[in-house]
Amino acid sequence: MIENVFSWSKSRDEEFRECQRKYFYNRYASWGGWDRNAPKEARMAYVLKNLKNRWAWKGETVHHVIEDVLKSLKIGQPVTLDTALARLTQIMRCDYRSSKAKKYWDDPKKNLGLFEHEYEREISDAVWKEFHDSSAECLKNFYGSALFKEMAADDKNAWLVIEDLEEFEFADAKIYVKLDFARQKNGKIEIFDWKTGKNDHEAATVQIGAYAMYAMKRWEIPVSDIQAFLFYLTDRAPVVSEKAVNDALIQGTQETMLASIRAMRELLSDVGKNIPKPRENFAFTTNTRLCNYCNFYKVCEKYKVAPPYEGGARGGL
């Protein structure tokens, strides 16, 4: 039997801060829902937790294609831009059609489910095309960057991580991080984070701090041997933007993580077994605008007495 082990990640922390009830649905109510014969609530919560809105879909798809490009490059099989763009289009086309047919209800892990399809948001074909085109632009910007040219000439033996889900221990908790890319260069460990959204340097602080903590443990190096860079793929000529990695960043990140872990554990009736208190202890968000974009809107007790969302009155994406 698979055990629901407590863990922490930047995305889990954001979810908890956004809405504790959403966090409950995602981390506890959905547990076991991968089994088609699971209780109805668990199955529905599991399907809903796997939905992606179109912005997340764009970022995830671009990341996947870049991952494939870099892994091919590492083994001496470079991928042309045209091939990468064709792969991007193929993935997005298949994802869109599968989601439109709601195949994700049969197998949400193998079939993408788009939030906009599940909640029947009226999104024009032009908007969907715009998302594809902006995803393609991110890929073109990556290929045209000085960084990619530099990477192509790299000693690939110095490449350490390409989109690998990694973990380490902190405060008796399993911490998950997923580094987009890391390499050893000029006596340093360089960590890169691809960004497909708006330029928000400060928002990445804890994320980069967690990456640095992982690097220090994994490669047994001091913080002074780590460099971190944000790379905004929406820029036409993207350049690396260095994020300071120092003792202050590590200390601040550890304090943030510790406070977050403590708050999450306060809502457990059994910390050792990761058993949550009754759902009533998980507060609803006070920012009701967030509810319009929540995967769990249709199962949330906050709205069970309200009519289903039909567009217009509650605002669309």
N, C-alpha and C positions, 0 to 999 in steps of 0.2 A: 504493500500500500504506500502510495506517495504521501510524504509528510509535508504539511504546509509550514515550512520553516520561516521564521521571521528574518527579514533582510531589509537593507536600506539602499536606496539609490537616489540620485537627484530627481528623477521623474517621480518616484514614490513620494518624496518630500513635497514636491510641487502639488501633487494630487492631494496630499493630506492638508496642506495649507489652503488649497482652493475650496475643498468641501469634505469634511470628515465622513459624511454619509456616502458620498461618491467613493471615497477611499474604502469604506466598508463593503460596498457592492463589488468593487474591483478586486479587493484582496481576500475577502472572506465569503461573501454571498455566492460568488462565482466558483468557489473551490469545488472541484469534481465535475464541473459542468462540461468538461471535454467528453465525457461519456454520454452518448445519445440517450441512454436510459437513466440519466441522473434526474433527480427531482426537478420539476418544471421551473421553479425559481432559480435553481443553480444553473440549469441549462440556458435559460434566457439571459441571466446575468453574464454568463460566460460568452455567449454570442455577442452581447452588447459591448462587453469590455474590449473585444477585438475590433470594433469599428474604428475606422480612421476618417477624420475629416479631410477635405481636399488639400489643405495646407500640409498636414502631417504626411499624407500620401505622396505629395510632391517631394518632400524632404527625404522620405524613406526610399523612394524609387531612385532619386539621384544618388543617394548614398550607396545603394546596391550596385548601380551601374559603375560608379567610381571604384567600388570594392573589386568588382570583376576585372576592370581595366588594370588596376594596380597588381592584382594577383597574377594576371596574365603577363604583365610586364616583368614581374619578379622572376618568372620562369623562362624569360626570353621569348615570349610570344606577344609582342605589342599589338594592341587593338587600335585600328584607325578610328578617327572621329566619326566617319560615316557609319562604321559598324556599330559603334557605341550608341549613336543616335537611333539607328534602326532597332537596337535592342531596347532602348528606352521606350520608343514608340510601341513596340510589340508588348512590352510589359504593361504599359498604361492602357493600351487598347484591350488586352485580355482582362486586366483587372476591372476596367470599367464595365465591360460586357457581363462579366461574371457577377459583379456587384448589382448591376441593373436587374439581373435575373434572380437576385437574392440567393445565389447558390451557397453563400456563407452560412445560411441556416442549416445546411446539411453538414458542412465541415468548415468551420470558421478559421481553422489554421491553414487549410490549403486554398481557401477562396477568400479574397479580400472583400470586406464589407465596407462600403462608404457610408458615413453618417448621413449624407445628403439623400441617399437612396432609401435607407431605413426609415428616415423621418419625412420622406417625400417632399423635400424642399424643391422649390421651383428654380432650378439652375439652368440657364440657357445653354444651348450648344456652344455659343460663342465664348461663354465663360469657361466651359470645360476645355475648349480648344486653347484658350489663353493659358490655362494651367499647364497644358502639355507644352505649349510653346515656351513658357517661362522656364519649365524644367529643362527643355532642350538648350535654352540660353545658358543655364547654369553649367551644363556639360560643355558647351562651346567655350565658355569663359575659363573653365578648368583646363581644357586642352590648350587654350591660347596663352595661358599664364607662364610667367618665367619660372614659377615653382615646378610646374609639370615638366618643363624642359630640363630643369635641374635634376628632377627625380629620374627622368629617363636616362640620364648620364651617371646616376648614382652607382655605387657598389651595392648591389642588391643584398649582399650578405649582411649589410649593416641595417637592413630593414627588420624591425622587431615585431610590429603589430600592424595588421590591416583589418579593421572592423571586428576585432575579437572581443567577445564578452568575457571579461575577467573579474576576479573577485579577490578580496582580502578581508582580514578581520580587523574590527575596530569596536571597542566598547562592547565586547561579547556579542557582536552582530556581524553577519555576513554583509559585506559592502560590494555592490555590483557597479562596475564601470565598463564602458564600451568606448575604447579609444578608436578614433577614425583611422589614425595612422601615427606610427612612432618609428623613429630611426636613431641610430647612433651616428653623430657627425661632429667632427672637430673636438672630440673628447667629451661631448655632451649628449644627453638623451633629449631629442626633440620630439615634442608631442604636437600633433596638428588636429584641429577640430574644424570640419567643413560646416559652413552655415548657409542655409538656403532661405533664411528669413531676413528680417530687418537687422541692420547693424546696431547691436546692443552689447557693447563691450563689457559693461558692468554685470549684466545678467549671467555671464558665464563664470563669475568669480568662484563660486562654490564648486561648480563642475570641474574647472581647471584645478582647483585645490585638491579635489578627490583624485583626479588623474595623477597629480604629483605625489600624493600619499601612496598611491598604488605603485608608482615608478620607484619610489624610495625603498619600498618593501621588496618588490619584484627583482630589481637589479642591484639592491644593496648599495645605494648611492646617496650622497648628501643632497640636500635641496639645491645647493649651488651648482650641481651638475645637471640640472633640468631646465629646459627652455620650453615654453608653451606658446603656440601661435593659433590665432583664429584666422579663418580664411573664408571671406564672404563671397560666395559664388554668384551672387546676384550682381556684383560689380562687373562692369564690362572688361575692366583690366584689373582683376583682383590681385592684391598684394598681401603678404603675410602681415598680420597685426599682432605684435608680441604682447603677451599677457605676463606681467611680472610674477615670477615664482620665487618666493622668499619665505623666511621664517614667519613673517607676519601673515602671509597668505595661509600657510599651513595651520597656524594657531587659530586664525579666524574660521577656517573651514572646519577644524576639529570641534570648535565651540558650537558652530551651527549644527553640525551633524549630531553632536551629543545632545543638544537641546531637542532636536527633532526626534531622535531615537527615544528619548525619555518621554516626550509627549505621546508618541505612538504607543509605547508600552503602558502608559497610564490607562489606555483603553483596552487592555487585555486583562481577562480574569485569571489567566494562567500564563505568565510570561514564558516559562520554560517550554510549554507546549504550543505557544502562540494561539491561544484560544481567546477570541474577542469577548468583551462584555456584550450584553444585549444591544441591538442596533440603536435603541433609543439614546444610548450614550454617545453616539456619533452624531455630532451637530450638523444641521443643514447650513449651507453657506448663507450669509446675510446679503451677498451680492447676487440677487436673483437674475441679473442679466446673464450670469454664467450658466444658469439653468437652460437657456435657449440652445446652448452648445453641448449639453451634457449627454453622453451616450446612454445614461440610465434614466433619462427623463420619463420614459413610459412605465418604469417600474417604481419610480420614486414615490414614497408615501406622501411626500409634500404635495404632490399633484394628483393623487388618486381621486380626489373629490372634484378636480377640475376637468373640463372637457379636453379631449385630445387636442394636441397642437394641430392647427389646420393652416397655418401661415398667416401673414398679415398682422394680426393682433399682437403676437409675441415677438415679431421681428425675425427676419431670416438671416442666413449666413451672408 
